[in-house]
Amino acid sequence: MNRNWFVGVGAAVLMMTGCAGGGSIMRTEAELAQKSGKPLATTVTATVSRDSALRAGPDGEMQVIQQVPAGTAVTASETVSRGFRRVTTADGKSGFVEASAVELGTGGGSNAAPAAK
């Protein structure tokens, strides 16, 4: 094999792992938002209005993480993605619920979700 090919692949690996520049490629959401100029999605307290599936992604075909009963208080993103909102339950489970099943600005009581960080 060509020696230059190996050198090029090695340099690519170093750049992808962050070793070449001394910094990590892992970034927090806040760092990414700051670099992109886009604000992070804001979250609000909400209530799930009907029995719903908490899914791994914003699609009805995504894996169901757990069932969320009607009346459950959650923290929900104000942003809708493909008809779903990202929510976090009081027990810390995070996933996506159909947006039509989430009532924003409601919630509280004994099933209240943790405040957004």
C-alpha positions as CSV (number, residue, x, y, z in Angstrom):
1,M,0.0,0.0,0.0
2,N,1.0,3.6,-0.5
3,R,2.6,5.1,2.6
4,N,0.8,8.4,2.0
5,W,-2.6,6.7,2.2
6,F,-1.7,5.4,5.7
7,V,-0.5,8.8,6.8
8,G,-3.8,10.4,5.5
9,V,-5.9,7.8,7.3
10,G,-4.0,8.3,10.5
11,A,-4.4,12.1,10.3
12,A,-8.1,11.7,9.7
13,V,-8.5,9.4,12.8
14,L,-6.6,11.9,14.9
15,M,-8.8,14.8,13.8
16,M,-12.0,12.8,14.3
17,T,-11.0,11.7,17.9
18,G,-9.9,15.2,18.8
19,C,-6.3,14.1,19.5
20,A,-4.8,16.3,16.9
21,G,-5.9,19.6,18.4
22,G,-5.7,18.6,22.0
23,G,-9.4,19.2,22.5
24,S,-12.3,16.8,22.7
25,I,-14.9,16.6,20.0
26,M,-17.6,16.0,22.7
27,R,-19.6,19.1,23.3
28,T,-22.5,20.0,25.7
29,E,-25.7,21.1,24.2
30,A,-25.0,24.6,25.5
31,E,-21.6,24.7,23.7
32,L,-23.2,23.5,20.5
33,A,-25.9,26.1,20.7
34,Q,-23.4,28.9,21.4
35,K,-21.3,27.8,18.4
36,S,-24.3,27.4,16.1
37,G,-26.0,30.6,17.2
38,K,-29.2,28.7,17.7
39,P,-30.9,28.8,21.1
40,L,-31.7,25.6,22.9
41,A,-35.2,24.5,22.9
42,T,-37.1,25.8,25.9
43,T,-39.1,23.5,28.1
44,V,-42.3,24.1,30.0
45,T,-44.4,22.1,32.5
46,A,-47.1,20.1,30.7
47,T,-49.5,17.3,31.2
48,V,-50.1,14.2,29.0
49,S,-53.8,14.4,28.2
50,R,-54.3,10.8,27.1
51,D,-52.5,7.4,27.6
52,S,-49.5,7.7,25.3
53,A,-46.3,5.9,24.4
54,L,-43.0,7.5,25.3
55,R,-40.9,6.7,22.3
56,A,-37.1,6.7,21.6
57,G,-37.5,9.1,18.7
58,P,-40.0,11.5,17.0
59,D,-41.7,8.8,15.0
60,G,-44.6,6.4,15.6
61,E,-42.4,3.5,14.5
62,M,-39.7,4.2,17.1
63,Q,-39.2,1.9,20.1
64,V,-41.6,2.4,23.0
65,I,-39.6,3.2,26.2
66,Q,-42.7,3.1,28.5
67,Q,-46.4,4.0,28.6
68,V,-47.3,7.4,30.0
69,P,-50.8,7.5,31.6
70,A,-53.2,10.3,31.0
71,G,-52.8,13.1,33.6
72,T,-49.0,12.6,34.1
73,A,-47.1,15.8,34.6
74,V,-44.0,16.1,32.4
75,T,-41.5,18.7,31.3
76,A,-42.0,19.2,27.6
77,S,-40.1,21.0,24.8
78,E,-42.0,23.9,23.2
79,T,-40.7,22.6,19.8
80,V,-42.6,20.1,17.8
81,S,-40.6,17.7,15.7
82,R,-42.5,15.5,13.2
83,G,-45.6,15.7,15.3
84,F,-43.9,14.8,18.5
85,R,-42.6,16.7,21.6
86,R,-39.6,15.7,23.7
87,V,-40.7,15.1,27.2
88,T,-39.1,14.2,30.5
89,T,-41.2,12.3,33.2
90,A,-40.9,12.8,36.9
91,D,-38.8,9.6,37.1
92,G,-36.3,11.0,34.7
93,K,-37.3,9.1,31.5
94,S,-36.8,11.2,28.4
95,G,-38.4,10.5,25.0
96,F,-41.0,11.6,22.5
97,V,-44.8,11.8,22.9
98,E,-47.3,12.8,20.2
99,A,-47.6,16.5,20.4
100,S,-51.4,16.3,20.3
101,A,-51.3,14.4,23.6
102,V,-49.3,17.1,25.5
103,E,-51.0,20.1,27.0
104,L,-48.4,22.8,27.6
105,G,-48.5,25.1,30.6
106,T,-50.3,22.6,32.9
107,G,-48.8,20.2,35.4
108,G,-47.7,20.1,38.9
109,G,-48.9,18.2,41.8
110,S,-47.4,14.9,43.0
111,N,-46.4,13.7,39.6
112,A,-44.6,16.9,38.6
113,A,-41.6,16.5,36.4
114,P,-38.2,17.9,37.4
115,A,-37.4,21.4,36.3
116,A,-35.4,21.8,33.1
117,K,-31.7,22.5,33.5
